[in-house]
């Protein structure tokens, strides 16, 4: 049950935010939402410290898999999000949050889930890195085209927000990793904990800010977010099958499509000034994808890819 500890803490924090929203809105006159962007920048810096140019080498080694994974991610999830938003009947700003989730890049959680699911970890890391670097250009374009019918989208402003929240911190983290790798081992241990604590803090603040809406349409939004997540896994997997990819790669595509950077989506909602409406869908999607991803990883972990079994049978016994 250890892998569910983070999710349990997340749900406990959300419950606290629903019951005592004032504690998560301001302390001693300090507006807590002002910490969301800096926290995301710290999280992305930590992501950068674990990355290097080798993470992009997969583009050269397996260009077909990377191309299929990135294109599938930025086509399937936005279209599912748009379809669900149109069908949901939810207020426009809340429905736009569903689309924002779909238009966001992959998160680092996909790499952990890929490892546990015995998928292609190298391919997963490369797809995540490429989709993250493309996000400043692709996400605003998709939001303008798909969510523009629900709310006003300033694509240039969103592009700068993504550069500010994602690209600059990750670039700084990669530079730190290149120049000072191994000199601050305590940082390697602290960043995952700080990242998880930051996400819990962000989700709690958004929950408190959107409490009234959540109490009214919370269950409906949870259902739509779960459908969004599960449809991403399913269509991602069968996209891999359509292109005759190996079982290991199909699992990777499923995970890379189904898991989103909900933290970034929350940060963008805050920068738009719509944290209590547009930010609700990302706040719900994050915990849900952690649960579903853990369950999917456990399921696949107990069922090694067929190519692994074939290799095992081919090896001579000792």
N, C-alpha and C positions, 0 to 999 in steps of 0.2 A: 504493500500500500504506500510505500515511500514516494513513488512517482506521482501520487495524488495529493501529497502534502501541500504543494504550492497552490493547487486548485482549491483545496479546503481552506487555506488561509485567504485566498482571493474571495471565496464566497462568504467567509466570516466578515471580511472587511466590507463587502457590499451590503451585508445585512446590517452592520453597524451604521453604514451611511444612510440606509433607508430608515432606520429607527431614530438616529440622532444626526440629522443632516447638518445642523448648525456647526457641529464639531469639524465638519469637512469643508466648510465654506470659508470661514475666516477664524483666525486666532489673534487676539489682541490687535485688531484692526488690520492685520496682514491678510490679504486675499490669497488663499492657498492656490487658486487656479493659475496664479502668476508663476508658479514653480513648474508647471507642466512642460513648457518648452525647454527650460534648462535641464530638467530631468531627462527628457528624451535625447537631448544632445549628449548628456553623459552616457546614456545607454548606447547610443550609436558610436560614441568614441570607444566604448568597451568592445563593441562589435568590430570596430576597425583594428583594435589591438590584437585581435585573433585572426586577422586577415592579412594576406600578402599577395604579391603578384602571381604567386603559384595558384591562387584560387581562380584566376582568370585563364590559366593555362589550359583548362578543360575545353575552352572555346576552340582551341587548335586541335586538341586530341580527339574530342567527340563533338564536332560542330553540329552534326545532325541532331543529337540528343538535346543539346543546349537550345538549338533553334526551336525544336518542337516544344520543349518545356517552357521557354519564355513566351513564345507565341500563344501556346495553350493557356497559360496563366493570364495573359492580358486580353484574351478573347473570351474565354469561357466564363470567368468570374464576373467581369463587368456586365456581360449580357444576361447572366443569371440574376445579378443584382438589379439590373434595369427591369427585367421581367417581373421579379418579385415586388419591386417598388410600384410598378403599374397595377399589379393585382392586389396589393395589400390594402388599399383604401385608407392608409395611414396619412396623417397630415404631411404636406409636401416636404417640410424640412426634415422630419423624421424618416420619410421614405428616401430622401436624398442621402441619408446616412447609410442606407443599405447599399446604394450604388457606390458610395465612397469606400466602403469595405471592399467591394469587388474590384475597384480600380487601384487599390493599393498594391505595392510590391510584396514579395515573400518576406517572411520573418525568419529570424535565426532558429525559431522553434522547429522549422521544417527540417533542419539539419540533424537535430537531436532525434526527431521522430524517424527520419530516414535510417539513422544508425540503428535504432532499436528494432525497426521493421525489417532489417536485413535488406534494405534497398541499396541503391548505388550512391554511397555517401559523397564520392568525388563529384558526381554529376549534380547532386543536390546542392553542394556548396557553390559550384559554378553558376547554376541557374539562379540561386539566391543573390550572388554577387552581381551578376549581369542585370537582373531585373531591378535590383536596388539602384544601380547606376543609371538605368534608363528611366526610373521613376520621375525625375524632375521634368522630363519631356512627355512621357506617355500618360501619366496620371492626370495632369491638368487637361490634356487634350481629350481624354476619355470623359472626364467629369464635365467638361464644357459641352461635349456632344450628347452625353446620356443624362446627366443631372440638370442640364440647363433648362429643361422643361419644368423642373420642380422648383429650383431656386436660382438666383443670380450667381454665376461663377466667374470670378476674375482669374483667368488662366495664368496671366503673368505673375500676379500676386502669389498664387498657389505654387508656381514654379520656384519663386524665390523662397517661399516657406520650406519647400522640400530641400532645396539646396542648403538652407540655413539649419534645418533640423537633421538632415541625413548626410548629405554629401560632404560638407565641410567637416563635421565631427568624425566621420568615417575616414576621410582623408588624413586628418590629424592623427587618428588612431593608427592608421597604417604607417605613417611616418614615424610615430613613436615606436611601433613594433620593429621597424627597419633599423632605427638608430639605437634603441635602448632595450632591445629584446633580451629577456633573461635577467635584467638588472633589478627589476622590481617584481619579484615573485609574489609578493603579497598582493599586488594589483591583480594578477591573474586569478587569485582566489577570491578577491573582494568584488570584482566586476560582476560575476554572475549573481551574487547575492544582492548587490546594489541594483542590478537590472530588474530582478524579480520584485524587490521592495518598491522600486520606482513605478513599475506597472501596477502594483497593488494600490499605491498612493493615487495614481492617475485615475484608475477605474473608480476608486472610492469618491474622488472629487466630482467626477462626471455623474456618478449615481446620485450623489447628494444634490447636485445642481438640477438634474432632471427628474427628481423624485416624483413630482406630481404627475408627469407624463408616464413614468414607469408604472405607477400604481394604477393608471387607467388602461394603458395598452401594453404593459410589460409582457404578459403571457403571449399575446399575439406576436410581438416583436421577437420573442425568444423562439417561437415556432418558425418564423421566417428566417431567422439567422441560422437555425439548425438545418433547415432545408437547404439554405445557401451553402453551408459547409459540406453537408453530405453529398449534395449534387456536384460540388467541386471535386471531391474524391472520386466519385463514380465516373463522371465524364472525363476526368483527367486520366484515370486508369484505362478506359476504353479508347481514348485517343492514342495512348501508347500501343494498345492492341491493334488499332486501325493501321498504324504505321509499322506493324510487325516488329516491335521492340521486344527485348527480352523481358522476362517476368520481373527481374530486379529493376530494370529501367521503367517498366510500367508502374511499379510501386512508387518509384521516385516521382514520376510525373503526377501521379494521383496526389501525393503528399504536397508537392510544390504548387499544385493548382488549388487544393483545398485549404491550405493554411495561408493566412494573410498577415501583414504587419499591422495589427489592430492598434498598436501603440502609436504608429505614425498617423493612422487615420484619426485617432483621438486628438493628436496634436494639431492636425490640419483643421479639424472642427473647431478647436479652441482659437486658432489663428483667424478663422472666419467669423469669430464672434458668435458661434452657434453651438457652443459646447453642450448646452442643455437639451438640444434637439438633434442636430446632425450627429453629435457625439454619442448618442445613446446606442446606436447600432454597433459601432466599434467596441463600446464598453461591454456589450453583451456577447459579441462574437468572440472576443479574446478568451474568456473562461470556457465557453462552449468548445472552441477548437482545441483547447488543452485537454479537455475530457475525451472528446471524440478521437483526437490524435493518439492519446495514450492507449485507448481501447483498441484502435486499429493497429498500433505498433505491437501490442501484446498478441493480437490475433495472428499477425503475419510473422512475428518472432517465433511462434510455435510451428509455423509452416514454412520451412526454408524454400527458396525458389527452386524450381525443377532443375535448373542448370547446376545448382549446388549439389543436388541429390545425384545427378548424373556424374559429376566429378567424383563424388564420394564412392560411387559404385565402380568407377574406372580405376581408382587407386588400388594397387595390390595390397593385400593384407600382410601384416608383418608377423 
